[in-house]
């Protein structure tokens, strides 16, 4: 009888491990391409041809040219503002924003036409928890945020550093943006500090401000899979709802928002939350995806689909355009420099 019970326990444990691996494989299938891509860093990302160009960029070439750092999608001569899109966990600067069914890459195919006076850029960084065929980066959130700040500062020089700036961030990308603004605010270097000073607004898409319950499953799966490939435990731990680091960052970002209000130039924040489950439940709950006192709206899709739009009639896309328009048109004037107290 004891031997039979031992065998049953062993079988149950093996079944749990197999279920965890299958679940992670499902996530990888959604988030990763079917074949490995040879990615390279282009230190001087070039603007992508507009949608009516005769030569459309090949998706793989786009990934190769703009996998890491900033890629300029559109830079019209009349541009007076910057819009930067930041992807999330296990995404990238192309597939996160691509509607595969229609082949619509909406930062280029939709956003450029609706904001003709904006320079539009996408930011890419490697943030895979686990990868089936290669080693994953062991990067920390602070490193991703510093990369974003450094990349942006290279494009915002001279008079351009005073340009209004709006972020669109999906999932973990929202935490990267928050940490970037916290770091920018505290920086003693003027060109880095200017990024927070001139940020007008942020659209958070499914950002886990209070963590996600799937982090518990992710940590368990990470322990199993780490036998085969190294896992980025730093990011998995950060997303735990009990994470002290996440709590401290949330508090620091709240302080940035409050200080900007006191200075007369509020950062407009709007939160979008998913309504459809991905794995029997929403990856990021409405409670975690929203910020008290800030407007929030649903996007009727799951966590992956909420960042993919096929046309301008998509309700989620219309909501984002509407909120960015408010962020720009309702801008407070006379922003006070936090160091000298004079209009910047």
Residue pairs with C-beta under 8 A, 6 or more apart in sequence:
17 224
20 217
20 220
20 221
20 224
21 221
21 224
21 225
23 217
23 221
23 279
24 130
24 221
24 225
26 279
27 90
27 279
28 90
28 130
28 131
28 132
30 278
30 304
31 90
31 91
31 95
31 304
32 90
32 128
32 131
32 132
33 95
36 133
36 134
37 60
37 63
37 64
38 64
39 63
39 64
39 67
39 68
40 64
40 65
40 67
41 67
41 68
41 69
42 64
42 65
42 66
42 69
42 71
43 69
45 65
45 66
45 69
45 70
45 71
45 72
46 65
46 72
47 72
47 73
47 74
47 75
48 57
48 62
48 71
48 72
48 73
48 74
48 108
49 55
49 56
49 57
50 74
50 108
50 112
51 108
51 109
51 112
51 113
59 94
59 98
62 71
62 93
62 94
62 105
63 92
63 93
63 94
63 95
65 71
66 93
66 94
66 122
66 124
67 92
67 93
67 124
67 126
68 124
68 125
68 126
68 147
69 123
69 124
69 125
69 147
69 151
70 84
70 121
70 122
70 123
70 151
70 152
70 154
70 155
71 93
71 121
71 122
71 123
71 124
72 119
72 120
72 121
72 155
73 107
73 108
73 111
73 112
73 120
73 121
73 122
74 108
74 112
74 118
74 119
74 120
75 119
75 120
76 116
76 117
76 118
76 119
78 116
78 117
79 117
79 118
79 119
80 117
80 118
80 163
80 164
81 115
81 117
81 118
81 119
81 163
81 164
81 165
81 166
81 200
81 328
82 118
82 119
82 120
82 121
82 155
82 156
82 163
82 164
82 165
82 166
83 111
83 115
83 118
83 119
83 120
83 121
83 166
83 167
83 168
83 324
84 120
84 121
84 122
84 123
84 152
84 165
84 166
84 167
84 168
85 93
85 97
85 107
85 120
85 121
85 122
85 123
85 167
85 168
85 169
85 170
86 122
86 123
86 148
86 167
86 168
86 169
86 170
86 173
86 174
86 176
86 177
87 93
87 96
87 97
87 122
87 123
87 124
87 170
87 171
87 173
87 307
88 96
88 127
88 169
88 170
88 171
88 172
88 173
88 174
88 206
88 207
88 307
89 127
89 128
89 129
89 171
89 172
89 235
89 239
90 127
90 128
90 129
91 127
91 170
91 171
91 173
91 307
92 124
93 122
93 123
93 124
94 105
94 122
94 124
96 170
96 307
96 308
97 105
97 106
97 107
97 122
97 307
97 308
98 104
98 105
98 308
99 105
99 106
99 308
99 309
99 310
100 308
101 310
102 310
102 311
104 110
104 309
104 310
104 311
106 308
106 309
106 317
107 120
107 122
108 120
110 309
110 311
110 312
110 317
111 118
111 120
111 321
112 120
114 312
114 321
115 324
119 155
121 155
123 148
123 151
123 173
125 139
125 144
125 147
125 148
125 176
126 136
126 137
126 139
127 137
127 139
127 144
127 172
127 232
127 235
128 136
128 137
128 232
129 136
129 218
129 222
129 231
129 232
129 235
129 236
130 136
130 221
130 222
130 225
130 229
130 231
130 232
131 229
132 229
135 229
135 230
136 229
136 230
136 231
136 232
137 232
138 230
138 232
138 234
139 232
139 234
139 235
140 234
140 235
141 172
141 175
141 176
141 179
141 234
141 235
141 238
141 249
142 179
142 183
144 176
144 179
145 176
145 177
145 179
145 180
145 182
145 183
146 180
146 183
148 176
148 177
148 180
149 180
149 183
149 184
149 187
149 192
149 195
150 192
152 165
152 195
153 161
153 191
153 192
153 194
153 195
156 163
156 165
156 191
156 194
156 195
157 191
161 191
161 194
161 195
161 198
162 194
162 198
162 344
163 198
164 198
164 200
164 328
164 331
165 195
165 198
165 199
165 200
166 199
166 200
166 201
166 202
166 203
166 324
166 327
166 328
167 177
167 199
167 201
167 202
167 203
168 202
168 203
168 205
168 320
168 324
169 176
169 177
169 202
169 203
169 204
169 205
169 207
170 205
170 206
170 207
170 306
170 307
171 205
171 206
171 207
171 208
171 283
171 284
171 303
171 307
172 207
172 208
172 235
172 239
173 207
174 202
174 204
174 205
174 206
174 207
174 208
174 209
175 207
175 208
175 209
175 238
175 246
175 249
177 202
178 249
178 250
178 253
179 249
180 195
181 195
181 196
181 199
181 253
181 256
181 267
182 249
182 252
182 253
182 256
183 192
184 192
184 193
184 194
184 195
184 196
184 197
185 193
185 196
185 256
185 259
185 338
187 193
196 256
197 335
197 337
197 338
197 344
198 335
198 344
199 267
200 267
200 268
200 327
200 328
200 331
201 267
201 268
201 269
201 270
201 323
201 324
201 327
201 328
202 267
202 268
202 269
202 270
203 270
203 272
203 320
203 323
203 324
204 269
204 270
204 271
204 272
204 289
204 291
205 272
205 299
205 306
205 307
205 320
206 272
206 273
206 274
206 283
206 284
206 289
206 299
206 303
206 306
206 307
207 271
207 284
207 289
208 239
208 284
208 288
208 289
209 250
209 271
209 288
209 289
209 290
209 291
210 241
210 246
210 250
210 287
210 288
211 239
211 240
211 241
211 242
211 243
211 246
211 288
212 239
212 241
212 283
212 284
212 285
212 288
213 241
213 281
213 285
214 239
214 279
214 283
215 236
215 237
215 239
215 240
215 241
216 240
218 236
218 239
219 233
219 236
219 237
219 240
222 231
222 233
222 236
225 231
226 233
237 243
237 245
238 245
238 246
239 246
240 246
241 288
256 267
257 266
257 267
257 269
259 338
260 266
260 267
263 335
263 336
263 338
264 332
264 334
264 335
264 336
265 331
265 332
265 334
265 335
265 336
266 332
268 323
268 326
268 327
268 330
269 291
269 294
269 295
270 294
270 295
270 296
270 297
270 323
270 327
271 289
271 290
271 291
271 294
271 295
271 296
271 297
272 289
272 296
272 297
272 298
272 299
272 306
272 316
272 319
272 320
273 282
273 284
273 285
273 286
273 289
273 290
273 296
273 297
273 298
273 299
274 282
274 283
274 284
274 289
274 298
274 299
274 301
274 302
274 303
274 306
275 282
275 298
275 299
275 300
275 301
276 282
276 300
276 301
276 302
276 305
277 302
278 302
278 303
278 304
282 302
282 303
283 302
283 303
284 303
286 296
286 298
289 296
290 296
295 323
297 319
297 323
299 306
299 315
299 316
299 319
300 315
300 316
301 308
301 316
306 316
309 316
309 317
311 317
312 318
334 343
335 343
335 344
336 342
336 343
336 344
337 343
337 344
